[in-house]
Amino acid sequence: MAHVLITGGAGFIGSRLAARLVRAGHRVRVLDALLAQVHGPDPDTTSPLLRAVSGVAEVRRGTVTSVEDLRAALVDVDIVIHLAAETGTGQSMYEIDRYVEANIGGTAKLMDLLTNEPHAVRRVVVASSRSIYGEGAYRTATGAVVYPPHRTDAAMASGDFAVRGDDGEELELIPTPEDAALHPSSVYGITKQVQESLIMTVAPTIGVEAVSLRYQNVYGPGQSLTNPYTGILSIFSTLIRQGQGIDVFEDGRESRDFVYIDDVVEATFLAATSPAAAGGVFNVGSGIATTVLDVVAALSTAFGVPVETSITGRYRLGDIRHNVADTRRLSSVLGFHPEVSFTEGVRRFVDWVIDEPVGGDTYRQSLEEMAARRLLK
């Protein structure tokens, strides 16, 4: 039995992971700032995630940006699963200091404590992100694997959303492996890259095992329906329930690798407990690219209602075009294969959503904030 600290452990992933660890016989402590954007204005009454994790783990309200909170949370801990982070590509582009302080600053404080003070920690697992790859891996017409530059404002303004090489050739998407070039296109991606690098660099020098998990687009029951930065399934579900149409950015053919919450929890459990995971960097995804239009269609089917869809041609600076993970390392090293298909995952997600309160229009507000800063075109 291990004593596990989950930073950000009252969140979407952490609350389910805590329950999984406890079922396996481990003892869990959670450190979470319980931010209103995730948990509502009064977490004790407005956060079902907090209620869920409070029933299985010791919960401490605190932040990774506080050395005192971290020091107290680390007492007698064997394993740290570092999930605490500000999330959201779009918001990161105009709340830069907040993202850097939480994601980089909080991780630096964690590693500084582990380096300079007595502790019992033997492994740190960090939640990294697919965002550190930027556009990820592509193939040219000649078969060469390349890591293309970010798309330009000028190209997208003209309606050209394709990923192109230096010579203008449209490139073919291929799954991105863990040894791909890292060149994030957003502040969020930059902070996740630094967060991962801090842990993977420092931990081995102090005799602590390090594991990095590069999560793809995680979705499922329990995902925030009010936070407009948590992903398009939550956003689109709320719009459908409000009887609104869905405005799709770009041409709707941009794609992401959606991975179901239970699969993410199991992969993270293995990363924390399997001896084979030590020192590893793993993509955690489905290995399948799903377009935004496919998402709308799947939600329409699951809700059983037609959805009015408008292809707007609008775009956000900092967004990538495509994303699909090469998950072979996760399979070969940890023997893990995702079990929940996108169709089944959306069905389970919608079955949960229909019993939840319908949220407000925070999504429109987030778009207005981005447009005011010239990040949404």
HUJO-V845992 format. One line per field, one symbol per residue. phi: phi as a letter, one per 30 degrees, with the letter a starting at -180 (. if undefined). burial: + if it has 9 or more other C-alpha atoms within 8 Angstrom, else -. Layout:
phi->???
burial->???
This chain:
phi->.cccccdidcdedddddeddddddjdcbcccbdhdddccidbedcccddddddddbbdccdabddcddddedddeiccbcccceadbkdddddbcddddddddddddddedddddcbdacdcbbccdcaddddidicbbdddjddbbddddcedddddjccdcbddciddccdbedddcddcaecbdeddddddeddeddddeddcicdbbcccddddbkejddccddcckdddddddddddicdcccdhcicdbbccbdedddddddedddcdeddeiccbdcacibdbdddddedddedddibdbdbbdcidacdjdcdbabcdcddedddcicbdccddddddddddededccddddcddeddddddddciccc
burial->--++++++++++++++++++++---+++++++-+-+-+++-++--++-++++++-++-++-++++++-+++-++--++++++++--+++++++--+--+++++++++++++-++----+-++++++++++++++++++++------++-++---++----+-+++----++---+++--+-+-+++++++++++++-+++-+++---++++++++++++++-+++++++++-++++++++----++-+++++-++++++++-++++++++++-+--+++-+++++++++++++-++-+++++----+---++++++-++++++++++-+++--+---+---+--++++++-++--------++--++--++---+++
